[in-house]
Amino acid sequence: MTLPADSHVHSEWSWDTGGPGSHADGRMRATCEQAVRIGLGAIYFTEHLDVPDTWHAEPQDLMPHQQDFLNDAGRVEFAPFDAAGYLAAVDRMRHEFPELHIHTGVEFGQPHLWGDRAAAIVDLDLVDRVLGSLHTLDLGDGPAEPHTLFRKHDPAEVMNAYLEQIPAMVEGSEAFEVFTHIDYAVRLWPVATAGPFDPRAFEDPFRRAMRSVAEADRALEMNTRRLWSWIPQWWADSGGKAVTFGSDAHTPEAIASNFPEATAMLEHFGFEPGSTPEEFWVRSRAI
């Protein structure tokens, strides 16, 4: 079976890898080499489109190479996305790897809040795919990622607030066509203090969030860092018609991770591939 495109991949052009000239330099080329090695036909480099200095963090919330981005006010500050440099790098890779279909993209964080400021960084019409992601929330003490918020607030409060913000993001921005990693807050769930995550405790808000994405005719990304069968099941139940697959890889060896298992799971829930690896998988039958 031909694997779908990996529609969520980062390289040295994403700030959280360290940026160009950092330890990550050359990661785009190495990722292309790995894609060819494993027989992946298509890939989207969806670099982070985040607005600097718009959320706070603490050192333990960041990887060591990311802690340099904390300013004196405890906010995350980095150079804006270098769209021109990134697009030139993709063009070079297309010439070096003609057998691999290499596509451009961005992962736009909080697009409903930062549309105007992001427009000054990159023209979204220049990229092939725009993912929309929700990374930060403001629960009264300034925007922060769930990892930070879980230490300061009741975990259930954080999770419910995260899921309640998704319909607001969908309604507030038409910039993105795919909602990515709807389980982002789940990744950071504080098991040590709150116990294992139980999705059934948040089933209703998850389903409401999914319905908002489906009713806006957006696709939902099946993020393959972790495979949760309840996500495609609830997505199908909520009227979701289309999915993409994304590893969210930040290193070359992580691309297309768990894709065979993920595609089998999505087929079980009635989703089928298009005619090319780039096309959305669509739901063509009931389960």
C-alpha positions as CSV (number, residue, x, y, z in Angstrom):
1,M,0.0,0.0,0.0
2,T,1.2,3.5,-0.8
3,L,1.5,5.6,2.3
4,P,-0.2,9.0,2.4
5,A,1.8,12.2,2.5
6,D,3.3,13.2,5.8
7,S,1.5,16.5,6.1
8,H,3.1,17.8,9.3
9,V,6.8,17.9,9.3
10,H,9.3,20.5,10.7
11,S,12.9,21.3,9.8
12,E,15.5,23.9,10.8
13,W,13.1,26.6,9.6
14,S,10.9,26.1,12.7
15,W,11.8,28.2,15.6
16,D,11.5,25.3,18.1
17,T,14.2,23.3,16.4
18,G,16.6,26.1,17.0
19,G,16.3,27.8,13.7
20,P,18.7,28.1,10.7
21,G,22.3,28.1,11.8
22,S,21.5,26.0,14.9
23,H,22.1,22.4,15.8
24,A,19.2,21.6,13.4
25,D,20.9,23.0,10.3
26,G,20.6,20.5,7.4
27,R,17.5,18.8,8.9
28,M,15.4,19.5,5.8
29,R,17.9,17.7,3.6
30,A,18.2,14.8,6.0
31,T,14.5,14.5,6.3
32,C,14.2,14.3,2.5
33,E,16.8,11.6,2.5
34,Q,14.9,9.7,5.1
35,A,11.6,10.0,3.1
36,V,13.3,8.6,0.0
37,R,14.9,5.8,2.1
38,I,11.5,4.6,3.5
39,G,9.6,5.0,0.2
40,L,7.5,8.0,1.2
41,G,6.1,9.6,-1.9
42,A,5.2,13.1,-0.6
43,I,5.9,15.4,2.3
44,Y,4.8,18.8,3.6
45,F,7.3,21.0,5.5
46,T,4.8,22.8,7.7
47,E,7.1,25.1,9.7
48,H,5.8,27.0,12.7
49,L,4.1,30.2,12.0
50,D,3.9,31.6,15.5
51,V,3.9,35.3,16.6
52,P,6.9,35.9,19.0
53,D,6.5,37.2,22.5
54,T,2.8,36.3,22.8
55,W,2.9,33.7,25.6
56,H,4.9,33.0,28.7
57,A,6.7,29.9,29.8
58,E,9.0,28.6,32.5
59,P,12.4,27.0,31.7
60,Q,11.2,23.5,32.6
61,D,8.5,23.8,29.9
62,L,11.1,24.1,27.1
63,M,13.8,21.9,25.7
64,P,17.4,23.1,26.6
65,H,18.0,24.6,23.2
66,Q,14.7,26.5,23.4
67,Q,15.4,28.1,26.8
68,D,17.5,30.8,25.1
69,F,14.2,32.1,23.7
70,L,12.9,33.1,27.1
71,N,13.2,36.9,27.6
72,D,13.6,38.7,30.9
73,A,9.8,38.9,31.2
74,G,9.5,35.1,31.0
75,R,7.9,35.3,27.5
76,V,8.9,33.2,24.5
77,E,10.7,35.5,22.0
78,F,12.4,34.3,18.8
79,A,13.0,35.6,15.3
80,P,9.9,35.6,13.0
81,F,9.6,32.9,10.5
82,D,11.9,33.5,7.6
83,A,9.5,32.8,4.7
84,A,11.9,33.8,1.9
85,G,14.7,31.6,3.3
86,Y,12.4,28.7,3.8
87,L,10.8,28.8,0.3
88,A,14.3,29.0,-1.2
89,A,15.4,25.9,0.8
90,V,12.3,24.0,-0.4
91,D,13.1,24.9,-4.0
92,R,16.7,23.5,-3.5
93,M,15.3,20.3,-2.1
94,R,12.9,19.9,-5.0
95,H,15.9,20.0,-7.3
96,E,18.0,17.6,-5.2
97,F,15.1,15.1,-4.7
98,P,13.0,15.0,-7.9
99,E,11.6,11.6,-6.9
100,L,10.0,13.1,-3.8
101,H,7.0,15.4,-4.0
102,I,8.0,18.2,-1.6
103,H,5.3,20.7,-0.6
104,T,5.3,23.9,1.4
105,G,3.2,24.7,4.4
106,V,2.9,26.3,7.8
107,E,1.6,25.3,11.1
108,F,-0.3,28.5,12.1
109,G,-0.6,28.8,15.9
110,Q,-3.7,30.5,17.2
111,P,-4.8,31.9,13.8
112,H,-7.9,33.4,15.2
113,L,-5.8,35.7,17.4
114,W,-2.9,36.6,15.2
115,G,-4.1,36.8,11.6
116,D,-3.0,40.4,11.0
117,R,0.4,40.0,12.6
118,A,1.0,36.7,10.8
119,A,0.1,38.3,7.5
120,A,3.1,40.6,7.9
121,I,5.4,37.6,8.2
122,V,4.2,35.4,5.3
123,D,1.7,35.5,2.5
124,L,-0.3,32.3,3.1
125,D,-1.2,32.1,-0.6
126,L,2.5,31.2,-1.2
127,V,2.3,27.9,0.6
128,D,0.5,24.7,-0.3
129,R,-1.1,23.8,3.0
130,V,-2.0,25.7,6.2
131,L,-2.5,23.7,9.4
132,G,-4.2,25.4,12.2
133,S,-3.0,24.6,15.7
134,L,-4.0,25.6,19.2
135,H,-1.0,25.7,21.5
136,T,-1.8,28.3,24.1
137,L,-4.6,29.4,26.3
138,D,-5.2,32.4,28.6
139,L,-6.8,31.3,31.9
140,G,-6.5,34.7,33.5
141,D,-2.8,35.0,34.0
142,G,-1.6,35.4,30.4
143,P,-1.3,32.9,27.5
144,A,0.6,29.8,28.2
145,E,0.9,26.2,26.9
146,P,-1.0,23.4,28.6
147,H,2.2,22.1,30.2
148,T,2.5,25.4,32.2
149,L,-1.2,25.6,32.9
150,F,-1.5,22.1,34.3
151,R,0.8,23.1,37.1
152,K,-1.2,26.2,38.0
153,H,-4.8,25.1,37.4
154,D,-7.0,22.0,37.8
155,P,-6.2,19.7,34.9
156,A,-9.9,19.2,34.0
157,E,-10.3,23.0,33.9
158,V,-7.4,23.3,31.5
159,M,-8.6,20.4,29.3
160,N,-12.2,21.8,29.1
161,A,-10.9,25.3,28.3
162,Y,-8.7,23.9,25.6
163,L,-11.5,22.1,23.9
164,E,-13.9,25.0,24.3
165,Q,-11.5,27.3,22.5
166,I,-11.4,25.1,19.4
167,P,-14.9,26.3,18.1
168,A,-13.8,29.9,18.7
169,M,-10.6,29.3,16.7
170,V,-12.6,27.7,13.8
171,E,-15.1,30.5,13.7
172,G,-12.5,33.1,14.1
173,S,-10.2,32.1,11.2
174,E,-10.6,30.9,7.7
175,A,-6.8,30.8,7.1
176,F,-6.4,27.1,7.8
177,E,-7.8,24.0,6.1
178,V,-6.7,21.3,8.6
179,F,-7.0,21.3,12.3
180,T,-3.9,19.7,13.7
181,H,-3.2,17.5,16.8
182,I,-6.6,17.9,18.6
183,D,-5.0,15.8,21.3
184,Y,-2.2,18.4,22.0
185,A,-3.3,19.0,25.6
186,V,-3.6,15.3,26.1
187,R,0.1,14.9,25.3
188,L,1.0,17.1,28.2
189,W,-1.6,15.7,30.7
190,P,0.0,15.5,34.2
191,V,-0.2,11.7,34.8
192,A,1.9,12.0,38.0
193,T,-0.6,14.2,39.7
194,A,-3.9,13.6,37.8
195,G,-3.6,9.9,36.9
196,P,-3.9,8.4,33.4
197,F,-5.9,10.5,31.0
198,D,-9.5,9.2,30.5
199,P,-11.0,10.5,27.3
200,R,-14.5,9.5,28.4
201,A,-14.4,12.2,31.0
202,F,-14.1,14.8,28.2
203,E,-16.1,13.1,25.5
204,D,-18.8,15.8,25.1
205,P,-16.4,18.7,24.7
206,F,-14.2,16.7,22.3
207,R,-17.3,15.9,20.2
208,R,-18.4,19.6,20.2
209,A,-14.9,20.6,19.1
210,M,-14.9,18.0,16.3
211,R,-18.4,19.1,15.2
212,S,-17.2,22.7,14.8
213,V,-14.3,21.5,12.6
214,A,-16.6,19.3,10.6
215,E,-19.3,21.9,10.1
216,A,-16.7,24.4,8.8
217,D,-15.7,21.8,6.2
218,R,-12.2,21.5,7.5
219,A,-10.1,18.3,7.7
220,L,-8.8,16.8,10.9
221,E,-5.3,15.7,11.2
222,M,-4.6,12.2,12.5
223,N,-1.5,13.1,14.4
224,T,0.5,9.9,14.7
225,R,2.7,10.7,17.6
226,R,0.1,8.7,19.5
227,L,-2.7,6.6,18.1
228,W,-6.0,7.0,19.8
229,S,-8.9,5.0,18.3
230,W,-11.4,7.3,19.9
231,I,-10.3,10.2,17.8
232,P,-11.3,8.8,14.4
233,Q,-14.4,7.2,15.9
234,W,-15.7,10.4,17.4
235,W,-14.6,12.4,14.3
236,A,-16.7,10.1,12.1
237,D,-19.6,10.3,14.5
238,S,-19.4,14.1,14.5
239,G,-19.8,14.3,10.8
240,G,-16.1,14.6,9.9
241,K,-15.5,13.8,6.2
242,A,-11.8,14.2,5.7
243,V,-8.5,13.5,7.4
244,T,-4.8,14.0,6.8
245,F,-1.9,12.2,8.4
246,G,0.9,14.0,10.2
247,S,3.8,12.7,12.2
248,D,4.6,16.2,13.6
249,A,8.3,15.1,13.1
250,H,11.0,17.5,14.3
251,T,13.7,15.0,13.5
252,P,14.3,13.1,10.2
253,E,13.9,9.7,11.8
254,A,10.4,10.6,13.1
255,I,8.7,11.2,9.7
256,A,5.8,8.9,8.9
257,S,6.0,7.3,12.3
258,N,3.2,4.9,12.9
259,F,1.7,5.5,9.5
260,P,0.9,1.8,8.6
261,E,-1.0,1.5,11.9
262,A,-2.8,4.8,11.5
263,T,-3.9,4.1,8.0
264,A,-5.3,0.7,9.0
265,M,-7.2,2.4,11.9
266,L,-8.7,5.0,9.6
267,E,-9.8,2.4,7.1
268,H,-11.6,0.6,9.9
269,F,-13.6,3.8,10.5
270,G,-14.6,4.2,6.9
271,F,-12.0,6.6,5.5
272,E,-10.3,5.8,2.2
273,P,-7.3,7.3,0.3
274,G,-7.5,9.6,-2.7
275,S,-5.8,9.0,-6.0
276,T,-2.5,10.6,-4.9
277,P,-0.7,10.6,-1.5
278,E,-1.4,14.3,-1.1
279,E,-5.2,14.0,-1.3
280,F,-7.2,14.0,1.9
281,W,-8.6,10.6,3.0
282,V,-12.4,10.9,2.9
283,R,-15.1,9.0,4.6
284,S,-17.0,7.1,2.0
285,R,-18.9,4.5,4.1
286,A,-20.6,4.3,7.5
287,I,-19.2,2.1,10.3
